[in-house]
Amino acid sequence: MKKILLNNILILLLISCFTQIAYATEVKSTLAVMDFESIGSEEHLGRAVAEIIRTELVNTGQFVVLERSQLDKALSEQKLKKSGLIDDKSIINLGKLIGTNFIIIGSVLKIGTSYTINARMIDINTGAVSLGKSVSDNDLNHLTDLSHELLKSLVGANIKSKFSLIFEERFRDNIHGWYLFDDQDKRFDIVNGQYILESKRGGYWISSRNILLDQSSDFKIYMTIKKISGTDDYGFGMIWGGKNLNTYYIFVITGNGYFIHERTENGKAERILTGAHISINKGSGSSNILSLHKVGKNLEFYINNKFIGKTIFSPFFGDNLGCIIYSGNDKIAVGFTDIYVYGQ
């Protein structure tokens, strides 16, 4: 009897030990990415590179990536710059304050027509610094590729994502066959890496592609949009799950800082989420990143990497995904610069 009891105790101890080991292996490192310093280059490029790296890190599923808002709050409290090459001591103190394991900082340097991205990752616990491979190019359309290459050199070439890239569009050309047209009512054009949708006399306009997604699994959709000109009172952004021009889902923002999620079936719209949000960059000339994440049974909505709300996931009407603008009786012009679709 004692022998049986002793064996049972040993088995329980082993199970407990293995459970703790399994739990320990699931603990993920926490990272924060500061906006990169723009040196001699356009100010928004540093923010863009940092956002690309944040997105890449999130997509791996291997890290806990702090939201930019958390980092900005801590920087303000410590009276530090939101971007740039802050000294290591300040970075370590900041990391301890926000409870992160690593912080990535860097710069985008422009010399002549060449852009160079540099970065380093600081281990908050040990103070060790890992330098990323310096990457350069003359073509800003390669910004995503350069950022990804830099990230791999920082965190390891074997970095893997639980998501696969299903569709990528950066509008260097029209290889995917987007609708192009120009008349007195509208303009659909690809210019300098932007897909421009312009409503010249009001109404709404849609352009989409057939992109297959496994709706039973999680997925992510990212779209970068720039308000060029026109009314701030109407929406522009993404459509998905579309069947035709009268049946689809939308996630759009307005130039005056509102977001809208609607379900439209046979021309009848049902508003599901709406509201103002401080994460939206307002007015003409401003850029925003809209992202849509299916997580289990939910659909989550993000603007500039900031969570703004969620709904229960609804099955698609069809497989059309793309861009939409509408402007009432006014004019509007919007540039779509990057679309990425990830699935499992």
Secondary structure as GFF3:
##gff-version 3
##sequence-region A 1 344
A	DSSP	alpha_helix	2	26	.	.	.	ID=ss1
A	DSSP	beta_strand	29	33	.	.	.	ID=ss2
A	DSSP	beta_strand	37	39	.	.	.	ID=ss3
A	DSSP	alpha_helix	43	60	.	.	.	ID=ss4
A	DSSP	beta_strand	63	65	.	.	.	ID=ss5
A	DSSP	alpha_helix	68	77	.	.	.	ID=ss6
A	DSSP	alpha_helix	88	98	.	.	.	ID=ss7
A	DSSP	beta_strand	102	111	.	.	.	ID=ss8
A	DSSP	beta_strand	114	123	.	.	.	ID=ss9
A	DSSP	beta_strand	129	131	.	.	.	ID=ss10
A	DSSP	beta_strand	135	137	.	.	.	ID=ss11
A	DSSP	three_ten_helix	140	142	.	.	.	ID=ss12
A	DSSP	alpha_helix	143	155	.	.	.	ID=ss13
A	DSSP	beta_strand	164	169	.	.	.	ID=ss14
A	DSSP	beta_strand	181	182	.	.	.	ID=ss15
A	DSSP	beta_strand	186	191	.	.	.	ID=ss16
A	DSSP	beta_strand	194	199	.	.	.	ID=ss17
A	DSSP	beta_strand	204	210	.	.	.	ID=ss18
A	DSSP	beta_strand	219	230	.	.	.	ID=ss19
A	DSSP	beta_strand	235	244	.	.	.	ID=ss20
A	DSSP	beta_strand	247	254	.	.	.	ID=ss21
A	DSSP	beta_strand	258	265	.	.	.	ID=ss22
A	DSSP	beta_strand	268	276	.	.	.	ID=ss23
A	DSSP	beta_strand	287	295	.	.	.	ID=ss24
A	DSSP	beta_strand	298	303	.	.	.	ID=ss25
A	DSSP	beta_strand	306	312	.	.	.	ID=ss26
A	DSSP	beta_strand	320	326	.	.	.	ID=ss27
A	DSSP	beta_strand	332	343	.	.	.	ID=ss28
###
